Amino acid sequence: MVDILPTFLQAAGIEPQEDYSGRSLLDIAEGKQLRELTMGQYNRNEFGVYLAVTERCKYIYSAPDNKEWLFDLQVDP
């Protein structure tokens, strides 16, 4: 959600008045800007799955069964 405001501002041609933690999705989609780390989560009732992805690695944690996975994306895409 932090990317929504910077994306809307860029689409409207408005220069941001401050530095936001989010980045415009337009720049990311065009490959002009990359993220060092992308994080995500899915929660529903007692289920929770968490994800962290870099250019090199992907880490997933599943809270209900307390399992973890780590993938090296360069070795195992």
mmCIF file of the N, C-alpha and C atoms, coordinates in Angstrom:
data_MODEL
# 
_entry.id   MODEL 
# 
loop_
_atom_site.group_PDB 
_atom_site.id 
_atom_site.type_symbol 
_atom_site.label_atom_id 
_atom_site.label_alt_id 
_atom_site.label_comp_id 
_atom_site.label_asym_id 
_atom_site.label_entity_id 
_atom_site.label_seq_id 
_atom_site.pdbx_PDB_ins_code 
_atom_site.Cartn_x 
_atom_site.Cartn_y 
_atom_site.Cartn_z 
_atom_site.occupancy 
_atom_site.B_iso_or_equiv 
_atom_site.pdbx_formal_charge 
_atom_site.auth_seq_id 
_atom_site.auth_comp_id 
_atom_site.auth_asym_id 
_atom_site.auth_atom_id 
_atom_site.pdbx_PDB_model_num 
ATOM 1   N N  . MET A 1 1  ? 0.813  -1.192  0.000   1.00 0.00 ? 1  MET A N  1 
ATOM 2   C CA . MET A 1 1  ? 0.000  0.000   0.000   1.00 0.00 ? 1  MET A CA 1 
ATOM 3   C C  . MET A 1 1  ? 0.864  1.267   0.000   1.00 0.00 ? 1  MET A C  1 
ATOM 4   N N  . VAL A 1 2  ? 2.102  1.177   0.470   1.00 0.00 ? 2  VAL A N  1 
ATOM 5   C CA . VAL A 1 2  ? 2.935  2.381   0.529   1.00 0.00 ? 2  VAL A CA 1 
ATOM 6   C C  . VAL A 1 2  ? 3.300  2.890   -0.858  1.00 0.00 ? 2  VAL A C  1 
ATOM 7   N N  . ASP A 1 3  ? 3.107  2.065   -1.886  1.00 0.00 ? 3  ASP A N  1 
ATOM 8   C CA . ASP A 1 3  ? 3.452  2.468   -3.250  1.00 0.00 ? 3  ASP A CA 1 
ATOM 9   C C  . ASP A 1 3  ? 2.321  3.210   -3.959  1.00 0.00 ? 3  ASP A C  1 
ATOM 10  N N  . ILE A 1 4  ? 1.131  3.219   -3.404  1.00 0.00 ? 4  ILE A N  1 
ATOM 11  C CA . ILE A 1 4  ? -0.019 3.813   -4.079  1.00 0.00 ? 4  ILE A CA 1 
ATOM 12  C C  . ILE A 1 4  ? 0.141  5.322   -4.259  1.00 0.00 ? 4  ILE A C  1 
ATOM 13  N N  . LEU A 1 5  ? 0.470  6.053   -3.193  1.00 0.00 ? 5  LEU A N  1 
ATOM 14  C CA . LEU A 1 5  ? 0.598  7.510   -3.294  1.00 0.00 ? 5  LEU A CA 1 
ATOM 15  C C  . LEU A 1 5  ? 1.699  7.916   -4.281  1.00 0.00 ? 5  LEU A C  1 
ATOM 16  N N  . PRO A 1 6  ? 2.929  7.386   -4.176  1.00 0.00 ? 6  PRO A N  1 
ATOM 17  C CA . PRO A 1 6  ? 3.939  7.765   -5.161  1.00 0.00 ? 6  PRO A CA 1 
ATOM 18  C C  . PRO A 1 6  ? 3.538  7.423   -6.603  1.00 0.00 ? 6  PRO A C  1 
ATOM 19  N N  . THR A 1 7  ? 2.814  6.325   -6.792  1.00 0.00 ? 7  THR A N  1 
ATOM 20  C CA . THR A 1 7  ? 2.364  5.942   -8.135  1.00 0.00 ? 7  THR A CA 1 
ATOM 21  C C  . THR A 1 7  ? 1.339  6.936   -8.667  1.00 0.00 ? 7  THR A C  1 
ATOM 22  N N  . PHE A 1 8  ? 0.362  7.295   -7.849  1.00 0.00 ? 8  PHE A N  1 
ATOM 23  C CA . PHE A 1 8  ? -0.656 8.257   -8.277  1.00 0.00 ? 8  PHE A CA 1 
ATOM 24  C C  . PHE A 1 8  ? -0.042 9.625   -8.575  1.00 0.00 ? 8  PHE A C  1 
ATOM 25  N N  . LEU A 1 9  ? 0.883  10.057  -7.713  1.00 0.00 ? 9  LEU A N  1 
ATOM 26  C CA . LEU A 1 9  ? 1.529  11.352  -7.945  1.00 0.00 ? 9  LEU A CA 1 
ATOM 27  C C  . LEU A 1 9  ? 2.275  11.355  -9.277  1.00 0.00 ? 9  LEU A C  1 
ATOM 28  N N  . GLN A 1 10 ? 3.017  10.300  -9.561  1.00 0.00 ? 10 GLN A N  1 
ATOM 29  C CA . GLN A 1 10 ? 3.757  10.237  -10.814 1.00 0.00 ? 10 GLN A CA 1 
ATOM 30  C C  . GLN A 1 10 ? 2.804  10.196  -12.005 1.00 0.00 ? 10 GLN A C  1 
ATOM 31  N N  . ALA A 1 11 ? 1.748  9.428   -11.916 1.00 0.00 ? 11 ALA A N  1 
ATOM 32  C CA . ALA A 1 11 ? 0.785  9.327   -13.008 1.00 0.00 ? 11 ALA A CA 1 
ATOM 33  C C  . ALA A 1 11 ? 0.116  10.673  -13.286 1.00 0.00 ? 11 ALA A C  1 
ATOM 34  N N  . ALA A 1 12 ? -0.067 11.479  -12.234 1.00 0.00 ? 12 ALA A N  1 
ATOM 35  C CA . ALA A 1 12 ? -0.689 12.794  -12.387 1.00 0.00 ? 12 ALA A CA 1 
ATOM 36  C C  . ALA A 1 12 ? 0.327  13.875  -12.755 1.00 0.00 ? 12 ALA A C  1 
ATOM 37  N N  . GLY A 1 13 ? 1.612  13.516  -12.788 1.00 0.00 ? 13 GLY A N  1 
ATOM 38  C CA . GLY A 1 13 ? 2.646  14.487  -13.119 1.00 0.00 ? 13 GLY A CA 1 
ATOM 39  C C  . GLY A 1 13 ? 2.948  15.450  -11.990 1.00 0.00 ? 13 GLY A C  1 
ATOM 40  N N  . ILE A 1 14 ? 2.688  15.045  -10.756 1.00 0.00 ? 14 ILE A N  1 
ATOM 41  C CA . ILE A 1 14 ? 2.922  15.890  -9.582  1.00 0.00 ? 14 ILE A CA 1 
ATOM 42  C C  . ILE A 1 14 ? 4.208  15.456  -8.893  1.00 0.00 ? 14 ILE A C  1 
ATOM 43  N N  . GLU A 1 15 ? 5.099  16.400  -8.660  1.00 0.00 ? 15 GLU A N  1 
ATOM 44  C CA . GLU A 1 15 ? 6.350  16.111  -7.970  1.00 0.00 ? 15 GLU A CA 1 
ATOM 45  C C  . GLU A 1 15 ? 6.076  15.975  -6.467  1.00 0.00 ? 15 GLU A C  1 
ATOM 46  N N  . PRO A 1 16 ? 6.504  14.881  -5.819  1.00 0.00 ? 16 PRO A N  1 
ATOM 47  C CA . PRO A 1 16 ? 6.257  14.712  -4.383  1.00 0.00 ? 16 PRO A CA 1 
ATOM 48  C C  . PRO A 1 16 ? 6.933  15.814  -3.570  1.00 0.00 ? 16 PRO A C  1 
ATOM 49  N N  . GLN A 1 17 ? 6.276  16.235  -2.502  1.00 0.00 ? 17 GLN A N  1 
ATOM 50  C CA . GLN A 1 17 ? 6.815  17.278  -1.631  1.00 0.00 ? 17 GLN A CA 1 
ATOM 51  C C  . GLN A 1 17 ? 7.771  16.727  -0.579  1.00 0.00 ? 17 GLN A C  1 
ATOM 52  N N  . GLU A 1 18 ? 7.770  15.412  -0.421  1.00 0.00 ? 18 GLU A N  1 
ATOM 53  C CA . GLU A 1 18 ? 8.666  14.779  0.552   1.00 0.00 ? 18 GLU A CA 1 
ATOM 54  C C  . GLU A 1 18 ? 9.063  13.403  0.039   1.00 0.00 ? 18 GLU A C  1 
ATOM 55  N N  . ASP A 1 19 ? 10.035 12.784  0.705   1.00 0.00 ? 19 ASP A N  1 
ATOM 56  C CA . ASP A 1 19 ? 10.484 11.452  0.312   1.00 0.00 ? 19 ASP A CA 1 
ATOM 57  C C  . ASP A 1 19 ? 9.617  10.408  1.017   1.00 0.00 ? 19 ASP A C  1 
ATOM 58  N N  . TYR A 1 20 ? 8.916  9.610   0.240   1.00 0.00 ? 20 TYR A N  1 
ATOM 59  C CA . TYR A 1 20 ? 8.053  8.580   0.799   1.00 0.00 ? 20 TYR A CA 1 
ATOM 60  C C  . TYR A 1 20 ? 8.794  7.253   0.861   1.00 0.00 ? 20 TYR A C  1 
ATOM 61  N N  . SER A 1 21 ? 8.373  6.373   1.778   1.00 0.00 ? 21 SER A N  1 
ATOM 62  C CA . SER A 1 21 ? 9.012  5.064   1.883   1.00 0.00 ? 21 SER A CA 1 
ATOM 63  C C  . SER A 1 21 ? 8.638  4.181   0.694   1.00 0.00 ? 21 SER A C  1 
ATOM 64  N N  . GLY A 1 22 ? 7.494  4.422   0.080   1.00 0.00 ? 22 GLY A N  1 
ATOM 65  C CA . GLY A 1 22 ? 7.078  3.656   -1.081  1.00 0.00 ? 22 GLY A CA 1 
ATOM 66  C C  . GLY A 1 22 ? 7.719  4.184   -2.351  1.00 0.00 ? 22 GLY A C  1 
ATOM 67  N N  . ARG A 1 23 ? 7.619  3.410   -3.400  1.00 0.00 ? 23 ARG A N  1 
ATOM 68  C CA . ARG A 1 23 ? 8.174  3.788   -4.704  1.00 0.00 ? 23 ARG A CA 1 
ATOM 69  C C  . ARG A 1 23 ? 7.074  3.675   -5.751  1.00 0.00 ? 23 ARG A C  1 
ATOM 70  N N  . SER A 1 24 ? 7.184  4.476   -6.784  1.00 0.00 ? 24 SER A N  1 
ATOM 71  C CA . SER A 1 24 ? 6.193  4.431   -7.846  1.00 0.00 ? 24 SER A CA 1 
ATOM 72  C C  . SER A 1 24 ? 6.256  3.087   -8.564  1.00 0.00 ? 24 SER A C  1 
ATOM 73  N N  . LEU A 1 25 ? 5.118  2.464   -8.685  1.00 0.00 ? 25 LEU A N  1 
ATOM 74  C CA . LEU A 1 25 ? 5.048  1.189   -9.395  1.00 0.00 ? 25 LEU A CA 1 
ATOM 75  C C  . LEU A 1 25 ? 5.303  1.373   -10.888 1.00 0.00 ? 25 LEU A C  1 
ATOM 76  N N  . LEU A 1 26 ? 5.093  2.569   -11.408 1.00 0.00 ? 26 LEU A N  1 
ATOM 77  C CA . LEU A 1 26 ? 5.380  2.835   -12.815 1.00 0.00 ? 26 LEU A CA 1 
ATOM 78  C C  . LEU A 1 26 ? 6.870  2.693   -13.091 1.00 0.00 ? 26 LEU A C  1 
ATOM 79  N N  . ASP A 1 27 ? 7.711  3.260   -12.203 1.00 0.00 ? 27 ASP A N  1 
ATOM 80  C CA . ASP A 1 27 ? 9.168  3.127   -12.363 1.00 0.00 ? 27 ASP A CA 1 
ATOM 81  C C  . ASP A 1 27 ? 9.612  1.681   -12.220 1.00 0.00 ? 27 ASP A C  1 
ATOM 82  N N  . ILE A 1 28 ? 9.026  0.971   -11.274 1.00 0.00 ? 28 ILE A N  1 
ATOM 83  C CA . ILE A 1 28 ? 9.388  -0.427  -11.043 1.00 0.00 ? 28 ILE A CA 1 
ATOM 84  C C  . ILE A 1 28 ? 8.997  -1.273  -12.258 1.00 0.00 ? 28 ILE A C  1 
ATOM 85  N N  . ALA A 1 29 ? 7.814  -1.029  -12.811 1.00 0.00 ? 29 ALA A N  1 
ATOM 86  C CA . ALA A 1 29 ? 7.349  -1.797  -13.972 1.00 0.00 ? 29 ALA A CA 1 
ATOM 87  C C  . ALA A 1 29 ? 8.218  -1.540  -15.202 1.00 0.00 ? 29 ALA A C  1 
ATOM 88  N N  . GLU A 1 30 ? 8.736  -0.328  -15.320 1.00 0.00 ? 30 GLU A N  1 
ATOM 89  C CA . GLU A 1 30 ? 9.584  0.017   -16.462 1.00 0.00 ? 30 GLU A CA 1 
ATOM 90  C C  . GLU A 1 30 ? 11.050 -0.351  -16.239 1.00 0.00 ? 30 GLU A C  1 
ATOM 91  N N  . GLY A 1 31 ? 11.365 -0.892  -15.063 1.00 0.00 ? 31 GLY A N  1 
ATOM 92  C CA . GLY A 1 31 ? 12.733 -1.310  -14.771 1.00 0.00 ? 31 GLY A CA 1 
ATOM 93  C C  . GLY A 1 31 ? 13.667 -0.163  -14.445 1.00 0.00 ? 31 GLY A C  1 
ATOM 94  N N  . LYS A 1 32 ? 13.124 1.024   -14.182 1.00 0.00 ? 32 LYS A N  1 
ATOM 95  C CA . LYS A 1 32 ? 13.950 2.186   -13.857 1.00 0.00 ? 32 LYS A CA 1 
ATOM 96  C C  . LYS A 1 32 ? 14.424 2.164   -12.404 1.00 0.00 ? 32 LYS A C  1 
ATOM 97  N N  . GLN A 1 33 ? 13.732 1.419   -11.598 1.00 0.00 ? 33 GLN A N  1 
ATOM 98  C CA . GLN A 1 33 ? 14.049 1.394   -10.180 1.00 0.00 ? 33 GLN A CA 1 
ATOM 99  C C  . GLN A 1 33 ? 13.828 -0.023  -9.653  1.00 0.00 ? 33 GLN A C  1 
ATOM 100 N N  . LEU A 1 34 ? 14.779 -0.540  -8.936  1.00 0.00 ? 34 LEU A N  1 
ATOM 101 C CA . LEU A 1 34 ? 14.652 -1.873  -8.364  1.00 0.00 ? 34 LEU A CA 1 
ATOM 102 C C  . LEU A 1 34 ? 14.565 -1.777  -6.852  1.00 0.00 ? 34 LEU A C  1 
ATOM 103 N N  . ARG A 1 35 ? 14.020 -2.787  -6.249  1.00 0.00 ? 35 ARG A N  1 
ATOM 104 C CA . ARG A 1 35 ? 13.943 -2.851  -4.789  1.00 0.00 ? 35 ARG A CA 1 
ATOM 105 C C  . ARG A 1 35 ? 15.029 -3.787  -4.283  1.00 0.00 ? 35 ARG A C  1 
ATOM 106 N N  . GLU A 1 36 ? 15.590 -3.437  -3.159  1.00 0.00 ? 36 GLU A N  1 
ATOM 107 C CA . GLU A 1 36 ? 16.553 -4.344  -2.527  1.00 0.00 ? 36 GLU A CA 1 
ATOM 108 C C  . GLU A 1 36 ? 15.826 -5.487  -1.845  1.00 0.00 ? 36 GLU A C  1 
ATOM 109 N N  . LEU A 1 37 ? 14.662 -5.191  -1.269  1.00 0.00 ? 37 LEU A N  1 
ATOM 110 C CA . LEU A 1 37 ? 13.898 -6.195  -0.523  1.00 0.00 ? 37 LEU A CA 1 
ATOM 111 C C  . LEU A 1 37 ? 12.410 -5.940  -0.721  1.00 0.00 ? 37 LEU A C  1 
ATOM 112 N N  . THR A 1 38 ? 11.681 -6.998  -1.011  1.00 0.00 ? 38 THR A N  1 
ATOM 113 C CA . THR A 1 38 ? 10.227 -6.924  -1.087  1.00 0.00 ? 38 THR A CA 1 
ATOM 114 C C  . THR A 1 38 ? 9.675  -7.870  -0.039  1.00 0.00 ? 38 THR A C  1 
ATOM 115 N N  . MET A 1 39 ? 8.720  -7.371  0.741   1.00 0.00 ? 39 MET A N  1 
ATOM 116 C CA . MET A 1 39 ? 8.124  -8.189  1.792   1.00 0.00 ? 39 MET A CA 1 
ATOM 117 C C  . MET A 1 39 ? 6.625  -8.282  1.561   1.00 0.00 ? 39 MET A C  1 
ATOM 118 N N  . GLY A 1 40 ? 6.059  -9.408  1.961   1.00 0.00 ? 40 GLY A N  1 
ATOM 119 C CA . GLY A 1 40 ? 4.623  -9.592  1.840   1.00 0.00 ? 40 GLY A CA 1 
ATOM 120 C C  . GLY A 1 40 ? 4.113  -10.521 2.922   1.00 0.00 ? 40 GLY A C  1 
ATOM 121 N N  . GLN A 1 41 ? 2.819  -10.472 3.110   1.00 0.00 ? 41 GLN A N  1 
ATOM 122 C CA . GLN A 1 41 ? 2.214  -11.373 4.093   1.00 0.00 ? 41 GLN A CA 1 
ATOM 123 C C  . GLN A 1 41 ? 0.776  -11.651 3.708   1.00 0.00 ? 41 GLN A C  1 
ATOM 124 N N  . TYR A 1 42 ? 0.311  -12.795 4.142   1.00 0.00 ? 42 TYR A N  1 
ATOM 125 C CA . TYR A 1 42 ? -1.075 -13.184 3.964   1.00 0.00 ? 42 TYR A CA 1 
ATOM 126 C C  . TYR A 1 42 ? -1.577 -13.640 5.322   1.00 0.00 ? 42 TYR A C  1 
ATOM 127 N N  . ASN A 1 43 ? -2.635 -13.024 5.789   1.00 0.00 ? 43 ASN A N  1 
ATOM 128 C CA . ASN A 1 43 ? -3.228 -13.404 7.069   1.00 0.00 ? 43 ASN A CA 1 
ATOM 129 C C  . ASN A 1 43 ? -4.716 -13.609 6.890   1.00 0.00 ? 43 ASN A C  1 
ATOM 130 N N  . ARG A 1 44 ? -5.195 -14.696 7.422   1.00 0.00 ? 44 ARG A N  1 
ATOM 131 C CA . ARG A 1 44 ? -6.629 -14.943 7.464   1.00 0.00 ? 44 ARG A CA 1 
ATOM 132 C C  . ARG A 1 44 ? -6.894 -15.844 8.650   1.00 0.00 ? 44 ARG A C  1 
ATOM 133 N N  . ASN A 1 45 ? -7.628 -15.292 9.616   1.00 0.00 ? 45 ASN A N  1 
ATOM 134 C CA . ASN A 1 45 ? -7.904 -15.998 10.863  1.00 0.00 ? 45 ASN A CA 1 
ATOM 135 C C  . ASN A 1 45 ? -6.588 -16.452 11.498  1.00 0.00 ? 45 ASN A C  1 
ATOM 136 N N  . GLU A 1 46 ? -6.431 -17.733 11.715  1.00 0.00 ? 46 GLU A N  1 
ATOM 137 C CA . GLU A 1 46 ? -5.209 -18.212 12.379  1.00 0.00 ? 46 GLU A CA 1 
ATOM 138 C C  . GLU A 1 46 ? -4.078 -18.510 11.403  1.00 0.00 ? 46 GLU A C  1 
ATOM 139 N N  . PHE A 1 47 ? -4.295 -18.282 10.125  1.00 0.00 ? 47 PHE A N  1 
ATOM 140 C CA . PHE A 1 47 ? -3.276 -18.582 9.119   1.00 0.00 ? 47 PHE A CA 1 
ATOM 141 C C  . PHE A 1 47 ? -2.447 -17.346 8.811   1.00 0.00 ? 47 PHE A C  1 
ATOM 142 N N  . GLY A 1 48 ? -1.157 -17.515 8.781   1.00 0.00 ? 48 GLY A N  1 
ATOM 143 C CA . GLY A 1 48 ? -0.264 -16.423 8.429   1.00 0.00 ? 48 GLY A CA 1 
ATOM 144 C C  . GLY A 1 48 ? 0.928  -16.954 7.657   1.00 0.00 ? 48 GLY A C  1 
ATOM 145 N N  . VAL A 1 49 ? 1.181  -16.371 6.496   1.00 0.00 ? 49 VAL A N  1 
ATOM 146 C CA . VAL A 1 49 ? 2.337  -16.735 5.684   1.00 0.00 ? 49 VAL A CA 1 
ATOM 147 C C  . VAL A 1 49 ? 3.084  -15.445 5.373   1.00 0.00 ? 49 VAL A C  1 
ATOM 148 N N  . TYR A 1 50 ? 4.394  -15.453 5.567   1.00 0.00 ? 50 TYR A N  1 
ATOM 149 C CA . TYR A 1 50 ? 5.210  -14.255 5.407   1.00 0.00 ? 50 TYR A CA 1 
ATOM 150 C C  . TYR A 1 50 ? 6.305  -14.521 4.385   1.00 0.00 ? 50 TYR A C  1 
ATOM 151 N N  . LEU A 1 51 ? 6.669  -13.494 3.638   1.00 0.00 ? 51 LEU A N  1 
ATOM 152 C CA . LEU A 1 51 ? 7.588  -13.651 2.526   1.00 0.00 ? 51 LEU A CA 1 
ATOM 153 C C  . LEU A 1 51 ? 8.559  -12.474 2.489   1.00 0.00 ? 51 LEU A C  1 
ATOM 154 N N  . ALA A 1 52 ? 9.809  -12.765 2.204   1.00 0.00 ? 52 ALA A N  1 
ATOM 155 C CA . ALA A 1 52 ? 10.827 -11.733 1.954   1.00 0.00 ? 52 ALA A CA 1 
ATOM 156 C C  . ALA A 1 52 ? 11.617 -12.176 0.730   1.00 0.00 ? 52 ALA A C  1 
ATOM 157 N N  . VAL A 1 53 ? 11.748 -11.268 -0.248  1.00 0.00 ? 53 VAL A N  1 
ATOM 158 C CA . VAL A 1 53 ? 12.421 -11.610 -1.499  1.00 0.00 ? 53 VAL A CA 1 
ATOM 159 C C  . VAL A 1 53 ? 13.444 -10.539 -1.840  1.00 0.00 ? 53 VAL A C  1 
ATOM 160 N N  . THR A 1 54 ? 14.648 -10.982 -2.172  1.00 0.00 ? 54 THR A N  1 
ATOM 161 C CA . THR A 1 54 ? 15.670 -10.105 -2.728  1.00 0.00 ? 54 THR A CA 1 
ATOM 162 C C  . THR A 1 54 ? 15.967 -10.610 -4.133  1.00 0.00 ? 54 THR A C  1 
ATOM 163 N N  . GLU A 1 55 ? 16.904 -9.965  -4.796  1.00 0.00 ? 55 GLU A N  1 
ATOM 164 C CA . GLU A 1 55 ? 17.267 -10.429 -6.131  1.00 0.00 ? 55 GLU A CA 1 
ATOM 165 C C  . GLU A 1 55 ? 17.854 -11.838 -6.073  1.00 0.00 ? 55 GLU A C  1 
ATOM 166 N N  . ARG A 1 56 ? 18.472 -12.176 -4.959  1.00 0.00 ? 56 ARG A N  1 
ATOM 167 C CA . ARG A 1 56 ? 19.162 -13.458 -4.825  1.00 0.00 ? 56 ARG A CA 1 
ATOM 168 C C  . ARG A 1 56 ? 18.356 -14.538 -4.106  1.00 0.00 ? 56 ARG A C  1 
ATOM 169 N N  . CYS A 1 57 ? 17.594 -14.160 -3.067  1.00 0.00 ? 57 CYS A N  1 
ATOM 170 C CA . CYS A 1 57 ? 16.954 -15.158 -2.201  1.00 0.00 ? 57 CYS A CA 1 
ATOM 171 C C  . CYS A 1 57 ? 15.467 -14.899 -2.001  1.00 0.00 ? 57 CYS A C  1 
ATOM 172 N N  . LYS A 1 58 ? 14.756 -15.979 -1.687  1.00 0.00 ? 58 LYS A N  1 
ATOM 173 C CA . LYS A 1 58 ? 13.353 -15.900 -1.289  1.00 0.00 ? 58 LYS A CA 1 
ATOM 174 C C  . LYS A 1 58 ? 13.194 -16.694 0.002   1.00 0.00 ? 58 LYS A C  1 
ATOM 175 N N  . TYR A 1 59 ? 12.616 -16.051 1.025   1.00 0.00 ? 59 TYR A N  1 
ATOM 176 C CA . TYR A 1 59 ? 12.382 -16.685 2.321   1.00 0.00 ? 59 TYR A CA 1 
ATOM 177 C C  . TYR A 1 59 ? 10.887 -16.677 2.584   1.00 0.00 ? 59 TYR A C  1 
ATOM 178 N N  . ILE A 1 60 ? 10.351 -17.834 2.986   1.00 0.00 ? 60 ILE A N  1 
ATOM 179 C CA . ILE A 1 60 ? 8.932  -17.962 3.302   1.00 0.00 ? 60 ILE A CA 1 
ATOM 180 C C  . ILE A 1 60 ? 8.803  -18.596 4.689   1.00 0.00 ? 60 ILE A C  1 
ATOM 181 N N  . TYR A 1 61 ? 7.919  -18.018 5.502   1.00 0.00 ? 61 TYR A N  1 
ATOM 182 C CA . TYR A 1 61 ? 7.631  -18.582 6.815   1.00 0.00 ? 61 TYR A CA 1 
ATOM 183 C C  . TYR A 1 61 ? 6.126  -18.804 6.917   1.00 0.00 ? 61 TYR A C  1 
ATOM 184 N N  . SER A 1 62 ? 5.734  -20.019 7.268   1.00 0.00 ? 62 SER A N  1 
ATOM 185 C CA . SER A 1 62 ? 4.332  -20.376 7.465   1.00 0.00 ? 62 SER A CA 1 
ATOM 186 C C  . SER A 1 62 ? 4.093  -20.533 8.965   1.00 0.00 ? 62 SER A C  1 
ATOM 187 N N  . ALA A 1 63 ? 3.349  -19.610 9.540   1.00 0.00 ? 63 ALA A N  1 
ATOM 188 C CA . ALA A 1 63 ? 3.126  -19.613 10.990  1.00 0.00 ? 63 ALA A CA 1 
ATOM 189 C C  . ALA A 1 63 ? 2.292  -20.791 11.488  1.00 0.00 ? 63 ALA A C  1 
ATOM 190 N N  . PRO A 1 64 ? 1.219  -21.205 10.799  1.00 0.00 ? 64 PRO A N  1 
ATOM 191 C CA . PRO A 1 64 ? 0.388  -22.278 11.347  1.00 0.00 ? 64 PRO A CA 1 
ATOM 192 C C  . PRO A 1 64 ? 1.145  -23.579 11.599  1.00 0.00 ? 64 PRO A C  1 
ATOM 193 N N  . ASP A 1 65 ? 2.068  -23.924 10.703  1.00 0.00 ? 65 ASP A N  1 
ATOM 194 C CA . ASP A 1 65 ? 2.806  -25.172 10.893  1.00 0.00 ? 65 ASP A CA 1 
ATOM 195 C C  . ASP A 1 65 ? 4.276  -24.939 11.243  1.00 0.00 ? 65 ASP A C  1 
ATOM 196 N N  . ASN A 1 66 ? 4.646  -23.657 11.475  1.00 0.00 ? 66 ASN A N  1 
ATOM 197 C CA . ASN A 1 66 ? 5.995  -23.293 11.904  1.00 0.00 ? 66 ASN A CA 1 
ATOM 198 C C  . ASN A 1 66 ? 7.066  -23.846 10.948  1.00 0.00 ? 66 ASN A C  1 
ATOM 199 N N  . LYS A 1 67 ? 6.828  -23.695 9.649   1.00 0.00 ? 67 LYS A N  1 
ATOM 200 C CA . LYS A 1 67 ? 7.785  -24.167 8.646   1.00 0.00 ? 67 LYS A CA 1 
ATOM 201 C C  . LYS A 1 67 ? 8.419  -22.983 7.929   1.00 0.00 ? 67 LYS A C  1 
ATOM 202 N N  . GLU A 1 68 ? 9.669  -23.182 7.505   1.00 0.00 ? 68 GLU A N  1 
ATOM 203 C CA . GLU A 1 68 ? 10.408 -22.153 6.796   1.00 0.00 ? 68 GLU A CA 1 
ATOM 204 C C  . GLU A 1 68 ? 10.992 -22.729 5.511   1.00 0.00 ? 68 GLU A C  1 
ATOM 205 N N  . TRP A 1 69 ? 11.084 -21.884 4.485   1.00 0.00 ? 69 TRP A N  1 
ATOM 206 C CA . TRP A 1 69 ? 11.730 -22.259 3.236   1.00 0.00 ? 69 TRP A CA 1 
ATOM 207 C C  . TRP A 1 69 ? 12.655 -21.122 2.823   1.00 0.00 ? 69 TRP A C  1 
ATOM 208 N N  . LEU A 1 70 ? 13.820 -21.472 2.321   1.00 0.00 ? 70 LEU A N  1 
ATOM 209 C CA . LEU A 1 70 ? 14.764 -20.493 1.803   1.00 0.00 ? 70 LEU A CA 1 
ATOM 210 C C  . LEU A 1 70 ? 15.220 -20.979 0.439   1.00 0.00 ? 70 LEU A C  1 
ATOM 211 N N  . PHE A 1 71 ? 15.045 -20.142 -0.578  1.00 0.00 ? 71 PHE A N  1 
ATOM 212 C CA . PHE A 1 71 ? 15.415 -20.496 -1.941  1.00 0.00 ? 71 PHE A CA 1 
ATOM 213 C C  . PHE A 1 71 ? 16.502 -19.557 -2.440  1.00 0.00 ? 71 PHE A C  1 
ATOM 214 N N  . ASP A 1 72 ? 17.516 -20.108 -3.070  1.00 0.00 ? 72 ASP A N  1 
ATOM 215 C CA . ASP A 1 72 ? 18.523 -19.314 -3.763  1.00 0.00 ? 72 ASP A CA 1 
ATOM 216 C C  . ASP A 1 72 ? 18.036 -19.168 -5.187  1.00 0.00 ? 72 ASP A C  1 
ATOM 217 N N  . LEU A 1 73 ? 17.567 -18.001 -5.573  1.00 0.00 ? 73 LEU A N  1 
ATOM 218 C CA . LEU A 1 73 ? 16.931 -17.801 -6.870  1.00 0.00 ? 73 LEU A CA 1 
ATOM 219 C C  . LEU A 1 73 ? 17.896 -17.874 -8.042  1.00 0.00 ? 73 LEU A C  1 
ATOM 220 N N  . GLN A 1 74 ? 19.176 -17.719 -7.785  1.00 0.00 ? 74 GLN A N  1 
ATOM 221 C CA . GLN A 1 74 ? 20.146 -17.848 -8.875  1.00 0.00 ? 74 GLN A CA 1 
ATOM 222 C C  . GLN A 1 74 ? 20.461 -19.302 -9.164  1.00 0.00 ? 74 GLN A C  1 
ATOM 223 N N  . VAL A 1 75 ? 20.424 -20.149 -8.141  1.00 0.00 ? 75 VAL A N  1 
ATOM 224 C CA . VAL A 1 75 ? 20.710 -21.575 -8.308  1.00 0.00 ? 75 VAL A CA 1 
ATOM 225 C C  . VAL A 1 75 ? 19.442 -22.347 -8.671  1.00 0.00 ? 75 VAL A C  1 
ATOM 226 N N  . ASP A 1 76 ? 18.319 -21.949 -8.057  1.00 0.00 ? 76 ASP A N  1 
ATOM 227 C CA . ASP A 1 76 ? 17.054 -22.657 -8.231  1.00 0.00 ? 76 ASP A CA 1 
ATOM 228 C C  . ASP A 1 76 ? 15.921 -21.655 -8.542  1.00 0.00 ? 76 ASP A C  1 
ATOM 229 N N  . PRO A 1 77 ? 15.876 -21.141 -9.782  1.00 0.00 ? 77 PRO A N  1 
ATOM 230 C CA . PRO A 1 77 ? 14.855 -20.130 -10.087 1.00 0.00 ? 77 PRO A CA 1 
ATOM 231 C C  . PRO A 1 77 ? 13.464 -20.729 -10.111 1.00 0.00 ? 77 PRO A C  1 
# 
